[in-house]
Amino acid sequence: MIRGIRGATTVKANIDKEIIDHTRELVLEMIEKNKISASDVSSVLVTVTDDLNAAFPAKPIRELPGWTYVPVMCMQEINVPHGLPRCIRIMMTVNTTIEQEDIQHIYHYEARKLRPDLLK
């Protein structure tokens, strides 16, 4: 079955190292909690708010062992008034046997405010 796995994180500043580090931390937890293998990933979409442009958050995903050929794309999040600033969101589409209600969506730092109903 194809499922979408969501994740989001925030950074304190528009600094390349922080964007890369927080994205890596988020993706590694998404992989671990949902037992994801790169060969089961259809694609990964990454969005950033318009206040983040110091680095491509797709970079640490592409650098993971075995993830070289996984399609990863970065894009800008819609600039909604009063939206969460300095936010990186991920939508990973995977083939999995996990039931939809058992998928573990991961939210770090200030991004926990986005979907408290999905936090386990």
ChimeraX commands (.cxc) that place a marker at each C-alpha (Angstrom):
marker #1 position 0.00,0.00,0.00 radius 0.5
marker #1 position 1.24,3.50,-0.74 radius 0.5
marker #1 position 1.15,5.85,2.27 radius 0.5
marker #1 position 2.18,9.41,2.95 radius 0.5
marker #1 position 4.32,10.08,6.00 radius 0.5
marker #1 position 4.45,13.65,7.27 radius 0.5
marker #1 position 7.16,15.39,9.18 radius 0.5
marker #1 position 8.00,18.96,10.13 radius 0.5
marker #1 position 10.65,20.83,12.05 radius 0.5
marker #1 position 11.72,24.38,12.69 radius 0.5
marker #1 position 15.02,26.19,12.94 radius 0.5
marker #1 position 15.93,29.22,15.03 radius 0.5
marker #1 position 17.67,31.02,12.18 radius 0.5
marker #1 position 18.24,30.90,8.42 radius 0.5
marker #1 position 21.61,29.17,8.78 radius 0.5
marker #1 position 22.69,26.41,6.39 radius 0.5
marker #1 position 24.06,24.07,9.09 radius 0.5
marker #1 position 20.91,24.35,11.18 radius 0.5
marker #1 position 18.64,23.67,8.18 radius 0.5
marker #1 position 20.71,20.64,7.19 radius 0.5
marker #1 position 21.04,19.28,10.74 radius 0.5
marker #1 position 17.35,19.66,11.64 radius 0.5
marker #1 position 16.24,18.10,8.35 radius 0.5
marker #1 position 18.59,15.14,8.86 radius 0.5
marker #1 position 17.36,14.66,12.43 radius 0.5
marker #1 position 13.73,14.72,11.28 radius 0.5
marker #1 position 14.17,12.33,8.36 radius 0.5
marker #1 position 16.18,9.83,10.41 radius 0.5
marker #1 position 13.39,9.67,12.98 radius 0.5
marker #1 position 10.76,9.29,10.24 radius 0.5
marker #1 position 12.76,6.39,8.82 radius 0.5
marker #1 position 13.29,4.73,12.20 radius 0.5
marker #1 position 9.74,5.06,13.55 radius 0.5
marker #1 position 8.14,3.84,10.32 radius 0.5
marker #1 position 10.75,1.21,9.38 radius 0.5
marker #1 position 11.37,2.81,5.99 radius 0.5
marker #1 position 13.78,1.38,3.45 radius 0.5
marker #1 position 14.98,3.69,0.66 radius 0.5
marker #1 position 13.87,1.13,-1.93 radius 0.5
marker #1 position 10.27,1.54,-0.69 radius 0.5
marker #1 position 10.25,5.33,-1.09 radius 0.5
marker #1 position 8.44,6.69,-4.12 radius 0.5
marker #1 position 9.43,10.32,-3.54 radius 0.5
marker #1 position 10.07,12.97,-0.91 radius 0.5
marker #1 position 8.67,16.49,-1.12 radius 0.5
marker #1 position 10.26,19.12,1.09 radius 0.5
marker #1 position 8.85,22.59,1.62 radius 0.5
marker #1 position 10.33,25.56,3.44 radius 0.5
marker #1 position 8.78,28.82,4.54 radius 0.5
marker #1 position 9.87,31.90,2.62 radius 0.5
marker #1 position 12.23,32.95,5.41 radius 0.5
marker #1 position 14.53,29.96,4.75 radius 0.5
marker #1 position 16.93,29.99,1.81 radius 0.5
marker #1 position 20.40,29.33,3.25 radius 0.5
marker #1 position 20.43,25.66,2.18 radius 0.5
marker #1 position 18.52,23.01,0.30 radius 0.5
marker #1 position 16.97,20.74,2.94 radius 0.5
marker #1 position 16.95,17.90,0.40 radius 0.5
marker #1 position 20.74,17.65,0.68 radius 0.5
marker #1 position 20.93,15.53,3.87 radius 0.5
marker #1 position 18.23,13.20,2.50 radius 0.5
marker #1 position 20.21,12.56,-0.69 radius 0.5
marker #1 position 23.33,11.90,1.39 radius 0.5
marker #1 position 21.76,9.05,3.39 radius 0.5
marker #1 position 23.24,5.65,2.52 radius 0.5
marker #1 position 21.09,4.01,-0.16 radius 0.5
marker #1 position 19.03,7.16,-0.86 radius 0.5
marker #1 position 20.97,8.40,-3.90 radius 0.5
marker #1 position 18.22,7.51,-6.38 radius 0.5
marker #1 position 15.20,8.51,-4.30 radius 0.5
marker #1 position 13.51,11.48,-6.00 radius 0.5
marker #1 position 13.64,14.46,-3.63 radius 0.5
marker #1 position 12.32,17.93,-4.44 radius 0.5
marker #1 position 12.38,21.20,-2.51 radius 0.5
marker #1 position 9.80,23.92,-2.90 radius 0.5
marker #1 position 8.48,26.95,-1.08 radius 0.5
marker #1 position 5.54,26.68,1.30 radius 0.5
marker #1 position 2.53,28.94,0.77 radius 0.5
marker #1 position 3.08,32.22,2.61 radius 0.5
marker #1 position -0.02,32.22,4.81 radius 0.5
marker #1 position -0.37,35.14,7.24 radius 0.5
marker #1 position 0.48,34.13,10.80 radius 0.5
marker #1 position 1.90,30.79,9.62 radius 0.5
marker #1 position 4.67,29.05,11.53 radius 0.5
marker #1 position 7.98,30.75,10.64 radius 0.5
marker #1 position 11.28,29.02,9.79 radius 0.5
marker #1 position 9.52,25.73,9.14 radius 0.5
marker #1 position 10.63,22.73,7.06 radius 0.5
marker #1 position 7.91,20.25,6.10 radius 0.5
marker #1 position 8.35,16.81,4.58 radius 0.5
marker #1 position 5.92,14.53,2.77 radius 0.5
marker #1 position 7.43,11.11,2.14 radius 0.5
marker #1 position 5.48,8.74,-0.09 radius 0.5
marker #1 position 6.31,5.10,0.66 radius 0.5
marker #1 position 5.21,1.55,-0.02 radius 0.5
marker #1 position 4.43,0.00,3.34 radius 0.5
marker #1 position 2.31,-2.60,5.08 radius 0.5
marker #1 position 1.69,-0.24,8.02 radius 0.5
marker #1 position -1.97,0.72,8.42 radius 0.5
marker #1 position -2.71,4.41,7.88 radius 0.5
marker #1 position -3.68,5.00,11.52 radius 0.5
marker #1 position -0.40,3.39,12.64 radius 0.5
marker #1 position 1.87,5.66,10.58 radius 0.5
marker #1 position 4.01,7.78,12.89 radius 0.5
marker #1 position 4.13,11.36,11.67 radius 0.5
marker #1 position 7.03,13.23,13.24 radius 0.5
marker #1 position 7.04,16.83,14.43 radius 0.5
marker #1 position 10.02,18.52,16.08 radius 0.5
marker #1 position 10.53,21.77,17.95 radius 0.5
marker #1 position 7.95,24.49,17.22 radius 0.5
marker #1 position 6.41,22.34,14.45 radius 0.5
marker #1 position 4.71,20.25,17.16 radius 0.5
marker #1 position 2.07,23.00,17.13 radius 0.5
marker #1 position 1.05,22.11,13.57 radius 0.5
marker #1 position -0.58,18.74,14.22 radius 0.5
marker #1 position -0.77,17.91,17.94 radius 0.5
marker #1 position -3.49,15.41,17.05 radius 0.5
marker #1 position -0.92,13.27,15.19 radius 0.5
marker #1 position 1.72,13.16,17.92 radius 0.5
marker #1 position 2.05,9.78,19.61 radius 0.5
marker link #1:1,2 radius 0.2
marker link #1:2,3 radius 0.2
marker link #1:3,4 radius 0.2
marker link #1:4,5 radius 0.2
marker link #1:5,6 radius 0.2
marker link #1:6,7 radius 0.2
marker link #1:7,8 radius 0.2
marker link #1:8,9 radius 0.2
marker link #1:9,10 radius 0.2
marker link #1:10,11 radius 0.2
marker link #1:11,12 radius 0.2
marker link #1:12,13 radius 0.2
marker link #1:13,14 radius 0.2
marker link #1:14,15 radius 0.2
marker link #1:15,16 radius 0.2
marker link #1:16,17 radius 0.2
marker link #1:17,18 radius 0.2
marker link #1:18,19 radius 0.2
marker link #1:19,20 radius 0.2
marker link #1:20,21 radius 0.2
marker link #1:21,22 radius 0.2
marker link #1:22,23 radius 0.2
marker link #1:23,24 radius 0.2
marker link #1:24,25 radius 0.2
marker link #1:25,26 radius 0.2
marker link #1:26,27 radius 0.2
marker link #1:27,28 radius 0.2
marker link #1:28,29 radius 0.2
marker link #1:29,30 radius 0.2
marker link #1:30,31 radius 0.2
marker link #1:31,32 radius 0.2
marker link #1:32,33 radius 0.2
marker link #1:33,34 radius 0.2
marker link #1:34,35 radius 0.2
marker link #1:35,36 radius 0.2
marker link #1:36,37 radius 0.2
marker link #1:37,38 radius 0.2
marker link #1:38,39 radius 0.2
marker link #1:39,40 radius 0.2
marker link #1:40,41 radius 0.2
marker link #1:41,42 radius 0.2
marker link #1:42,43 radius 0.2
marker link #1:43,44 radius 0.2
marker link #1:44,45 radius 0.2
marker link #1:45,46 radius 0.2
marker link #1:46,47 radius 0.2
marker link #1:47,48 radius 0.2
marker link #1:48,49 radius 0.2
marker link #1:49,50 radius 0.2
marker link #1:50,51 radius 0.2
marker link #1:51,52 radius 0.2
marker link #1:52,53 radius 0.2
marker link #1:53,54 radius 0.2
marker link #1:54,55 radius 0.2
marker link #1:55,56 radius 0.2
marker link #1:56,57 radius 0.2
marker link #1:57,58 radius 0.2
marker link #1:58,59 radius 0.2
marker link #1:59,60 radius 0.2
marker link #1:60,61 radius 0.2
marker link #1:61,62 radius 0.2
marker link #1:62,63 radius 0.2
marker link #1:63,64 radius 0.2
marker link #1:64,65 radius 0.2
marker link #1:65,66 radius 0.2
marker link #1:66,67 radius 0.2
marker link #1:67,68 radius 0.2
marker link #1:68,69 radius 0.2
marker link #1:69,70 radius 0.2
marker link #1:70,71 radius 0.2
marker link #1:71,72 radius 0.2
marker link #1:72,73 radius 0.2
marker link #1:73,74 radius 0.2
marker link #1:74,75 radius 0.2
marker link #1:75,76 radius 0.2
marker link #1:76,77 radius 0.2
marker link #1:77,78 radius 0.2
marker link #1:78,79 radius 0.2
marker link #1:79,80 radius 0.2
marker link #1:80,81 radius 0.2
marker link #1:81,82 radius 0.2
marker link #1:82,83 radius 0.2
marker link #1:83,84 radius 0.2
marker link #1:84,85 radius 0.2
marker link #1:85,86 radius 0.2
marker link #1:86,87 radius 0.2
marker link #1:87,88 radius 0.2
marker link #1:88,89 radius 0.2
marker link #1:89,90 radius 0.2
marker link #1:90,91 radius 0.2
marker link #1:91,92 radius 0.2
marker link #1:92,93 radius 0.2
marker link #1:93,94 radius 0.2
marker link #1:94,95 radius 0.2
marker link #1:95,96 radius 0.2
marker link #1:96,97 radius 0.2
marker link #1:97,98 radius 0.2
marker link #1:98,99 radius 0.2
marker link #1:99,100 radius 0.2
marker link #1:100,101 radius 0.2
marker link #1:101,102 radius 0.2
marker link #1:102,103 radius 0.2
marker link #1:103,104 radius 0.2
marker link #1:104,105 radius 0.2
marker link #1:105,106 radius 0.2
marker link #1:106,107 radius 0.2
marker link #1:107,108 radius 0.2
marker link #1:108,109 radius 0.2
marker link #1:109,110 radius 0.2
marker link #1:110,111 radius 0.2
marker link #1:111,112 radius 0.2
marker link #1:112,113 radius 0.2
marker link #1:113,114 radius 0.2
marker link #1:114,115 radius 0.2
marker link #1:115,116 radius 0.2
marker link #1:116,117 radius 0.2
marker link #1:117,118 radius 0.2
marker link #1:118,119 radius 0.2
marker link #1:119,120 radius 0.2
view
